[in-house]
Amino acid sequence: MKRTDKWVFFSALPPFRGGIAKFSARTLQALSQSKDVKSFTFRKQYPDILFPGTSQLEPDVNDELAERIVSTFNPITYLTSLLRIRQERPTVFVTSYWMTFMSPLMVFWALFLPKRTKKVAIIHNLIPHEKRFFDALFNRIFLSAYDIFIVLSSAVQQDVLSYKPSANVVLLSHPPYEAEGTLLSKAQARTQLGLDPHKKTLLFFGLIRTYKGLAELINAFGRLDDSYQLLIAGEVYGDAQFYMEALNELPNPNWKFVNRYLPDTEVDMYFAAADLVVLPYLSATQSGIRSLALSQKRAVLCTNVGGLAEGLVASGQGFDLLSTDPNSFADRIQSLFNQGDIEKCNAYLATLNIDHDDAWLSFALGLIHFAEEA
């Protein structure tokens, strides 16, 4: 392929919010350094009545990285968007796949794109956390329609191969996000958030869904003494009252729950306040929060499910959680603090010089190489 070859990139992109949009925006930026890329995104991802959060869009974001061409729940736009994509005469078509709800749209495009167009899917998640009866069928149809698959963890790689043993699939690890940076010290960040500046601080960050294990963390926190405090930051997709009732019943009152979506401008303060970022996910493939914690130089404790903990201990970035049983969970946290492991881990992370641009460029070049050679 030559520099003049045309790539088309479709995914959730700003002004849509969330981890997929954030990842895709960074991938698009890196790809565009080497390829002529035309980007497209949704008009709407989900019907408002089915969306569990307050908004699908980032607040106060007017810049759009991509032309908005399709609504997943309006089949007429499947055809109009296909015609628009075909106008670009793409040599390579790249899309993101993270839920089976998207499969009919993605398959429709793949079937009617030019035969010469290589069809590449970045698969964030193949087997959904919240399962539906049509998942297996939709996944098989999707995998049969695409030529090349990029995955972000070995767990997803194995999922792909379990459905399609002949799949042309490559693992490219999730690059770390840039940190916004903060001049606040740990004590200052805690004070601004209304936390005790001296207590050992656990952070649960990101959109809150049942499979992410916040209920298990709350139960474990209830077994910790008064020297600990818990900071929960993220919008609940589901029943927020369930978590509030659980928190209000705790014997340890040292907790703060910020139930809203947090823009990038606020993220650094929450991580600056933390000693340990906790990801007690009950199921997972990989996590943008783990990547974000690395950028923010904060140790992570996470369950060893899916690809969530891949390379975590070996890289010195954090610790694995073997059980979410409340007593075992609490014992693990206490042991890490008492032995000084968290302090040592954070000290090591502080010495790392992470070239975020280089990491994302390497990811994009890996994707390009695989698409060109396959």
N, C-alpha and C positions, 0 to 999 in steps of 0.2 A: 504493500500500500504506500501511497505517496502523501505528502503533506496536503495536497489538494483534494484528497478523498473527503467525502462529506459524511459526517457522523450526525445521527439524531439521538438525542438523549431525552427520555421521558421519565419523570418521577414526581413525587410530591416535592415541591420547591417553595421557597418563600414567595408570597406571604403566608403560605400554609406553615403551620408550626409543628413541632415534634421532632423526634430523633431522626426519622427517615428524611424529612425535609432538610435538616441540618447537615446530615451526612451527604445527601445528594448535592446540596449547594457547594460543599467543599470539593466533592468529586468532580462536579461540572467545571469548577474553577481550574482544577488541576488538569483535566482533560483538554481544556481550551488552550492551554499553553503549548500543546503539541498538535492538536487537530482542529479542523474547521467544524465546529459543533453548533448545531441548532437545537435549542432546548424547548421542551413543551411540558406543560403541567395541567392539572385539573382545573376545570371551572368550579366543580364541587367534588369532594371526595366521597362524602356520605350525606344522605338526607338528614336534615337537622333533627328530625324526630328520632333518628336512630343514633345520633351522636351523643355520647355520654358526658362530654365536657361542656364548658360554657361557650367556647368558640373554636372554630377550626383554623382561625387565622391569628397570626402574631399581632399583638397590639402595636399601633403606631408604626407599622411597616408598610410603606407605600411603594418601595422599589420592588419591581417584579423581575425575576431572573429569566422568566420563560413565558412564552405565549400560552394562554389558557384555552384549551381546546375541547375538553371532554368532561361529562358528568357520568359517574359510574352507574347511576340509576336512570339514565336517559339513553336508551339504545340508539335513538336517532343520531346522537352525537358520536356514537361509535363509528358510524359511516362517515360523517363530516370530518371527524378527526383523522380517520384513515386517509381520506383524500388529501387532507392538509399535509400529513406526513409524507405521502407519496410524492407530493410536489417538490420535496427536497431531494428526491432521488438518492436516498442514503445508501452508502456502501456498507455502513454498519449502523444497526439500530440497537440502542442500549436502553433497557428499562429496569426498574426496581420492582421486586416482588416480595411481599411480606405478609399477605393474607389471601386466602383462597377466594374471598369476595371479589378480588381483582381478576381472577383467572379468565372469565369469559371475555372481558375487554382485551386483555393481553393476547389471548389466543386468536381472537378475531383479527387483530392487527397482524399478527405473525403469519396467519394464513393467506392474507391478501397483500402483503408487502412483496416487492419484486423478488424473484427467486435468487437473484445475485446478492441480495442484502443479507449480510450475516446478522443473525438475531441473537443478542447477548442479554442475559438476565443476571442482574446482581440480586442474589437471593439472601435476604436478611433472615428470613424465617420461613421454613417450608411447612412444618407441622405446627398448627396453631396452638397457642396456650389454652384458648377456650374453643373446644372442639365442636364441629358441626357435622351433620350426617353426610354432607357432600364433599368434605375435605379431600378424602382419598381420590375420588373420581376427578375432581377439579385439578388436583396436583398432577395426576397422571397425564391429563389432557394438556396441561400447561407445559410440562417437561417434554412432551412429544413434539410441541410446536416450536421449541427454541433449539438453537444449535450449540450454544456455549453458555456455561454457567460459572459465575464468580460467587464464591461463598466466603464468609468472614470467620468461620470457625470449622474445626474438623467435625464437630457434631452435626452441623448442617450438611457438610460434605457427605457424611455417612447417610443422612436422611435422603439426600438426592440419589445416591447410588442404590439405596434400598428400593427406591421406586424405579430407577432407570440405571441398571448396572453398566450400560454402555455410555453413560453420560460423559460429555467432554467438560470436566469440572476442575477448577483450580481454586486453591485456598489462598486468599490475600488477606492478611490480618488487618483489622480495623485500625486506622491511624489515629493518633491522639489529636484531640481538638486543641486549638489555641486557648490559652487562658487570658481572660480580660485583664488580669493583673489587679492587685490592690495594694495600697499603701498602708492598709490597716493591719495592725498586729492581731494576733489571736485574741488577746484580751479586749482590744478595741472592737473587733468584729462581734464578740460575744456581748459586749456592753450595748452596742447599737441594736442588737437583736433582742435585748432584754434578758440575756442569759447571765448566769453566774460566771465571771471570768476565771474562776479557779477550779471548776468542776471538770471531770473527765467527760468529754462531749462526743456523743454518737450522732451521726448524720444519716438520715434516710432522705434521698433526694430523687425527684423526678415524678412523672405521672404515676398515680397510684391505682393499681388494679389488683384484684385478688391474688393472682399468681405471683405477685412480687413479694409476698410474705410479710407485709407490714403488721398484720395481726400477730404473727409469730414473734416478730421483734418486740412488739408491745408487751406480749406475755413474758418474754425473757427479761425485758427491762424491769418489769415488776418484781423480779427476783434480785435486782441489783440494789446496793445501798445508796445512801444519800450523797455519796461522793460522785455519782454519775448524773448526767442530764442527757435528755434525748431531744434532738431537733429534727422535726419532720417538715419537709418543704416540697410541696407539689400538689397539683390539683387532683382530687379524687374523681376517678371515673367509676361511679357506683354510689354506694351508700356511705356518705361522709359521717352520718350520725352513728353508724356502727363503730367507727374508729373513735369518735368523740366519747361515746359511752365507755368503751374499753379503757381509754386514757383516764377518764374521770374516776374510774374504779381502782386505779393503781395506788398502792401504798406510797409510792415515790412520786411526789408532785412536781418533780423537776423536769418538766417537758414543755415544749412549745410546738404548736402545729400551725403551719402557714398553709392553708388550703387554697392555693391559687397557682396558676401558671406563672413561672418566674422567667422574665426576659433575661437575655444574656448579660445585661448591664448590672443585674443583681446577683448573679451566680457566684462571683468571686467572694462576696462577703460571707455567704453560707459555708463555703468550703474553708475559708480562712478561720471560721469559728470552730471547725471540727478537729478532733484528734483522729477519728476513725470514721470512714464511710462504710455503711453496712448495706449489703445487697443480699438479703435472705430469700432470694427468689426460689419459688417452688418448682418452676420450670423456666428454661431459658435457652437461648442459642448463643448470643453474645449481648453485650450491653454498652450503649453509648455512655452510660453513667460511669462505668469502669474506665473508659477512655478519658472521660472528663476529669475523673479523680486523678489520673496520672498527670494530666496537664496542670492540675491545681496542686500537685505534689502532696497528695494525701493518701495515706495507707487505706487499703480496702480489705474488708472481711466479707467473703461471699461464699454462697453454697456452691458445691461442686456438681452443678447440674448443667446438662448440655455443654456448651463451650464457654460458659461464664467464667470458669476459673482456669482456663487453659493458659499455661505459662505464668500464672500469677505469682506463685511462690518462687519458682526458679528465677524469675526476673527481679525478685526483691521488691515487688510492687504491693505485696499484701499477703493475706492469709486465707486459707480455706476454712469453711464452716462445715463440719461433718454431719451435724444434726441440728434441726430447728426445734427439737424438743426443748421446752422452756428452760429446764434446769441445765441441760448440756450446753445450750446456747449461752446462757448467762455465765456458766463456768468458763467457757471459751473466751468470752470477753474479759472476764476478771483475770484469767491467766495471762492473756496478752498484755494487759496493762501492768499487772504485778511483776512480770518478768522484764518489763522495759522493752518488749518487742515492738510495740507501736511507736514509741519514741525513737528507737533505732531506725525503724523503717522510714519514718518521716524525715529523719536526718539524712538518710541515704537519698531519698527522693529529692530533697532540697539541693543536692549536689549535681543532679542530672541536668545536662544541657540538651533540651529537646528541640530539634529543628522541625517544627510542625510543617512548614512549607515543603521541606525535603521529604518528609514522611508521606504527605499527600501526593506529591509528585511521583514518588516511587510507586505508590498504589496505582496511580493513573497509568504510569508507564508499564506496570505489570499487566494491567487490563488491556492496554493497547497491544502489547507483545502477544498476549494470549489470543486476542481477536485476530491478529494478523497471521499468526502461525498456525492456528487451528484449521 
